[in-house]
């Protein structure tokens, strides 16, 4: 038996009037999920432990079977693992987004609003140039900057402590003054980064092209060096991760899973879906791989953008370009498999940020009919009598472990 997790980041949502009172998942044309749901277990799972922030970090740890209350030490340290940042046990890793703030010379920095947490999904190449400009000006013995992927980068604090910081996607369109770091050095660097970046040649060209400028560093997600148990030792399965996102790759590195790079996978709406499908299939054909975790960021990004149309499209892309072809390939090859389809957390278009609400899941077994007469979506999942209160135990249902 082979195992596939199809993680559709932020896919769960709320009913939207413009979609006829359906959620994006319920509205989207998903013939492959619909076909699977006829023979699948459908239920709800709570992936965010009580009292913890509804982030992709805690939620994906839970889906992989790691209790976030035991294993979570912060988001940025997981990403630091992915990009090979050397961390001492006493170091603090901090996520460094390049974001878009409004540019208004008549306003104080604190009175500016945050327009875009991803700077228009800026390319890694452009962002690397901007991060170098900031690093050249601000890095010192205490603080070092490291380039990640797209808008997601890393700051290492050698002598600080974990401080409370606000994710930028939680405060889109809001005045930033109420959410700035209390730590003086971080606040000072954030203000200086704005002055460094707002007139940088790359941002001048971005504005001319009608793109959002990446004009400020925003710090959040601070934490200490993570310590995860081996995924193979926990589950008995040899696992692989396919994701464009440093967070997921970092979790995989920490769990001693194989990280599979897919050319053209970028975390956006137009990511390389076919490449992810093919990479998953080739891995599952190998005797050296029992479990593949396919992570697609696009539904979450579209939720943050507040676009239900693009979120629907992201879900349809996953269904038509990964789920359908992968199932067909596995069936043609005669490979028995289980597939778990789910989001990590909801990212409602209305809110443009994450919530802690339970998520719907679909668990398909190619060897038997587990149909419950339900269609995969938020409404039907709520009708199910299956509710997994501790999301980190959901993987046990998949691999038949107590």
C-alpha positions, 0 to 999 in steps of 0.5 A: 500500500502506498500513501498520498496526502494532497494538502490544498493549503487554505482551501476551506472557506465559508459560503459566498453569496456570489457563488450561490451560497456555496464555498469555493470548494463546493462551487468548483468543478472537481469531477475527480474529487467528486468521483473519489468521494463516492467511495471515501470516508468524509469527515471533519478534523481539528488541526489547530490545537486550542490556544494556538495560532491558526498557521500553516506551521501548526496545521501541517505539523498536525496533518503529518502526525506531529502534535503541535503542542509538543513539537512546535517551536516557531514557524521561521525555524522550520523555514530556516532548516529548509534553506540551510541556515546554520542555527545554534541552539540559542539562535532565534529565527524570524520570518522576514517577508518583503511586503507592500506598504502604501507609499505616502510621504505625508504619513508617518511610518506608523500610519501607513497601511499594509497592501500586500503580504507577498508583494505581488508574489515577487520572484525569488530572483528580484527578492534576493536582490532586495534582501541583499540591499537590506543585508548590506545596510543592516546586518551585523554580529547580532542580525543576519539575513538569509534569502528564501523563496519569493517573498519569504526570507529569514532573519537570524537573531544571535542574542535575542529572545522569542518575541510576539510578532504579527503575521502580515497577512493578518492585517491587510489594509490595516494601519500598521502602527498597532502591530509593529514590533515592541522590540526596538532593534526589530522596529528600527530595522523595519523602518530602515528597510522601508527607506532602503527599498521604496526607491530601489531600482527593482521597485521603481521598475515594478511600479512602472509595470503596474506591480506591487513594490516590495518596499518593506521587511516585515518580521514575524514567526519567531522561534527556536531551533526545532527538534522533530522525531523521524517520520519513518520512525514514527510511522514506519513509512519512508516519506517524501515532501513535494512543496514550493514553500520553505516551511513545508520543506523545512518540516520535511528536513526536520522529520528526515523526509526526502525533499523533492524539488519540482522545477517551476513550482512557486506557490502561486496560482500558476505553479507547476501542477503537472510537475508535482503530479509526475514527481509524486508518481515517480516517487511512489513507484519506487520501493524507497518511498511509501508516502508522498505529501503534495503541498499546493499553496495556491488556494491559501494565497488566493484566499489572502488576496480576497479573490474567490474566483482565483481560489475556485480556479486553484482548487480546479487546477489541483483536481484536474492537474494533480488528483485526477492524473495521479489516481489514473497513473497509480491505477494503471500501474496497479499500485494500491494506494490511499489518498487523503485530500484536505486543507491544513486550515481555512483561509476564508476569502471574506477575512483574507486570513486563517481561522481555527475552524475544523477542516473537511477531509476525504480519505480514499482507499483504492482497495475498498468502497468506504462511501458514506453517501456524502460529497466532499465539501464543508457542508457535507463534511459537517453532516458526517458523524466522524470528527477527529478532535486531535488533527495529529491523529488523522494520519493514524486513520490513514495508515491504520494505526491506533 
